[in-house]
Amino acid sequence: MDSQEQYDALLKRWGLEDQSAERRARREKLVRHAKAAATYVKKMLAPTRKAVSRTPATH
């Protein structure tokens, strides 16, 4: 067992397991979902923006 494995085992025994990989995976999943939501909103608003920009200006 190398020193990193010993360190991880000690943390686990103390109840302080390294959860950085889990946190990173959750963060990446959140970012993916946020990007998908932003893309969806942009696609939903795009026809509205085009319609508004085509209306003639009234003076």
Secondary structure by P-SEA (a helix, b strand, c coil): ccaaaaaaaaaaaaccccaaaaaaaaaaaaaaaaaaaaaaaaaaaaaaaaaaaaccccc
